Amino acid sequence: MRIADSPRAADALLTWQHVREQVDWTRACPHIAGPVQGDRDGDGIAEYAAASRATRGEDRARRLTAAWQQAYADARAGRALDFERLAAWQSTVLGIPLAAFRAGTAYAKRGSERYGLHADTPQRFASCLAQSREPAVPLPARAARLYLDVCFFHPFDDGNARAALLALGHLLATQDIVLSWIRPLAVARYADDPEGAAELASVVHLLITRQGGRAHGTCPELRFAR
């Protein structure tokens, strides 16, 4: 249940920071570690990028594929996620020299959700990225929390949903897990929904254990970069 049914003119970032602390992430889902062999071969992010050619255009699909290659390579090399690394992937996603932290208020969901910018917003976001490595929190819950952090901190002027997906994929890949199916992640999430946040952790766990996360020895997305 959402905290309030009031219009979403309130600062969704502040709301998320409150909700984030309400969720018992340590109990949101069971622990799991990779490598994980699923029942369906493939790389869901790579497939998603390839499929977006038809709806989003060749250039956008190519850039997302290239960014996922970067994120996956960083994960397999043991490079931890921080803002600079996320920004490097986002530069590829957007096809720009530098993806800086946004300089003003951001909006999403056709303007119905607003994300303020405060003096400590970049520092808080950096702290959230670092918390994705907390071993006490189950990996699927950390991945879900990280995904929502990127969505609701909304650090970039554009492409934050893609940044969230790359962050989630990178974190799982550090544990030899590559989701073969990501469509269930493509559901609108709201900052004032603690139950929905906890549910996302269960969804990620389910995707790993039942729909297949698979460890790969080489960068699998190359098979889709056609």
C-alpha positions in Angstrom: 0.0 0.0 0.0 1.3 3.5 -0.8 2.0 5.9 1.9 -0.4 8.5 0.6 -2.9 8.9 -2.2 -2.2 12.6 -2.6 -1.1 14.0 -5.9 2.5 13.3 -6.7 3.5 16.9 -6.6 5.5 16.2 -3.5 9.2 15.5 -3.7 9.4 11.9 -4.7 13.1 11.7 -3.9 12.5 12.7 -0.3 9.6 10.2 -0.2 11.8 7.4 -1.5 14.5 8.1 1.0 11.9 7.7 3.8 10.4 4.6 2.2 13.8 3.1 1.6 14.4 3.0 5.4 11.0 1.5 6.1 11.6 -1.7 4.0 13.3 -4.6 5.8 15.6 -5.4 3.0 17.3 -8.2 5.0 14.0 -10.1 5.0 12.6 -9.1 1.7 13.8 -12.3 0.0 16.2 -15.2 0.6 19.9 -15.0 0.1 21.3 -16.4 -3.1 24.8 -16.4 -4.6 26.1 -17.1 -8.1 27.0 -18.7 -10.3 23.4 -19.6 -11.1 22.4 -21.9 -13.9 18.8 -21.2 -15.0 16.3 -23.1 -17.1 16.5 -20.6 -20.0 19.7 -19.6 -21.8 20.3 -16.0 -22.8 21.0 -12.5 -21.7 17.8 -10.5 -21.0 19.4 -7.1 -21.1 21.1 -7.9 -24.4 17.8 -9.2 -25.8 16.0 -6.1 -24.5 18.5 -3.8 -26.2 18.3 -5.8 -29.5 14.5 -5.8 -29.4 14.4 -2.0 -28.9 15.7 -1.5 -32.4 12.2 -1.8 -33.8 10.6 0.7 -31.4 13.4 3.0 -30.4 15.7 3.0 -33.4 19.0 1.5 -34.3 21.3 4.1 -32.7 19.6 3.9 -29.3 19.7 0.0 -29.3 23.3 0.0 -30.4 24.3 2.4 -27.6 22.4 0.4 -24.9 24.1 -2.8 -26.1 27.5 -1.1 -25.9 26.8 0.3 -22.4 25.8 -3.2 -21.2 29.0 -4.6 -22.6 30.9 -2.0 -20.5 28.8 -2.8 -17.4 29.2 -6.5 -17.8 33.0 -6.2 -18.4 33.3 -4.0 -15.4 31.5 -6.6 -13.3 33.6 -9.5 -14.5 36.7 -7.5 -13.8 35.6 -6.9 -10.2 35.1 -3.1 -10.6 32.7 -1.8 -8.0 29.8 0.5 -8.9 30.2 4.2 -8.1 28.8 7.3 -9.7 31.7 7.8 -12.0 31.4 4.2 -13.4 27.6 4.6 -13.8 28.1 7.9 -15.5 30.6 6.3 -17.9 28.0 3.8 -19.0 25.4 6.6 -19.3 27.6 8.5 -21.6 27.5 5.5 -23.9 23.8 5.2 -23.4 23.1 8.8 -24.4 26.0 9.2 -26.9 27.5 12.2 -25.1 31.0 12.9 -23.9 30.0 13.3 -20.2 26.9 12.3 -18.3 27.0 14.6 -15.3 24.7 14.6 -12.3 21.6 16.5 -13.1 21.7 20.2 -12.1 18.0 20.8 -11.3 14.6 19.2 -10.6 13.7 16.2 -12.6 10.3 14.7 -13.6 9.1 11.3 -14.8 5.8 9.5 -15.5 4.7 12.4 -17.8 5.5 14.9 -15.1 3.5 13.3 -12.3 6.5 12.4 -10.3 9.0 15.1 -9.3 12.5 14.6 -8.0 14.1 17.5 -6.1 17.7 18.4 -6.0 19.2 19.1 -2.6 22.7 20.0 -1.5 23.4 16.5 -0.3 21.7 14.6 -3.1 24.8 13.5 -5.0 26.5 12.4 -1.7 23.4 10.5 -0.7 23.2 8.8 -4.0 26.9 7.8 -3.8 26.2 6.3 -0.4 23.3 4.3 -1.8 25.5 2.9 -4.6 28.0 1.8 -2.0 25.3 0.1 0.0 24.7 -2.2 -2.9 27.7 -4.1 -1.7 26.3 -4.8 1.8 26.6 -8.6 2.3 24.0 -8.7 5.1 21.3 -7.8 2.6 20.3 -10.6 0.2 21.7 -10.1 -3.3 18.2 -9.8 -5.0 17.1 -7.2 -2.4 20.3 -5.2 -3.0 19.7 -5.4 -6.7 16.1 -4.3 -6.4 17.0 -1.5 -4.0 19.8 -0.3 -6.3 17.4 -0.3 -9.3 14.9 1.9 -7.4 17.7 4.1 -6.1 18.7 5.0 -9.6 15.0 5.4 -10.7 14.1 7.8 -7.8 17.4 9.7 -7.3 17.1 10.2 -11.1 20.7 11.3 -11.3 20.8 12.0 -15.1 18.9 14.4 -17.3 17.8 11.4 -19.5 17.9 7.7 -19.7 17.5 6.9 -16.0 15.5 3.7 -16.5 18.3 2.4 -18.7 20.8 3.4 -16.1 18.8 1.5 -13.4 18.8 -1.6 -15.6 22.5 -1.5 -16.2 23.2 -1.0 -12.5 21.0 -4.0 -11.6 22.6 -6.1 -14.3 26.1 -5.1 -13.2 25.5 -6.0 -9.5 24.2 -9.4 -10.4 27.0 -10.1 -12.9 29.5 -9.5 -10.1 28.1 -12.7 -8.7 28.1 -14.6 -12.0 24.4 -14.1 -12.6 22.9 -12.8 -15.8 19.1 -12.6 -16.0 17.7 -14.3 -19.0 14.4 -12.6 -18.7 13.8 -9.0 -17.6 10.3 -8.1 -18.8 8.8 -8.4 -15.3 11.0 -5.5 -14.3 9.4 -3.2 -16.8 6.5 -2.2 -14.5 6.0 1.3 -13.2 7.2 1.7 -9.7 6.4 4.6 -7.3 8.5 6.2 -4.7 5.8 6.0 -2.0 5.2 2.3 -2.2 7.2 0.3 0.4 5.3 -2.9 -0.3 6.0 -2.5 -4.0 9.7 -2.0 -3.2 9.8 -5.2 -1.2 7.9 -7.0 -3.9 10.5 -6.0 -6.5 13.1 -7.9 -4.4 11.0 -11.0 -4.6 10.6 -10.5 -8.3 14.4 -10.3 -8.8 14.8 -13.4 -6.7 12.2 -15.2 -8.8 13.9 -14.2 -12.0 17.2 -15.6 -10.8 15.9 -18.9 -9.3 13.0 -19.8 -11.7 13.2 -17.9 -14.9 17.0 -18.2 -15.1 20.0 -16.3 -14.3 23.0 -17.8 -15.9 26.7 -17.4 -15.4 28.7 -16.8 -18.6 32.5 -17.0 -19.0 32.6 -14.5 -21.9 30.6 -11.4 -22.7 27.2 -13.0 -23.9 25.7 -9.8 -25.3 28.1 -10.0 -28.3 25.7 -12.6 -29.7 23.0 -9.9 -30.0 25.1 -7.0 -31.3 24.1 -7.5 -34.9 
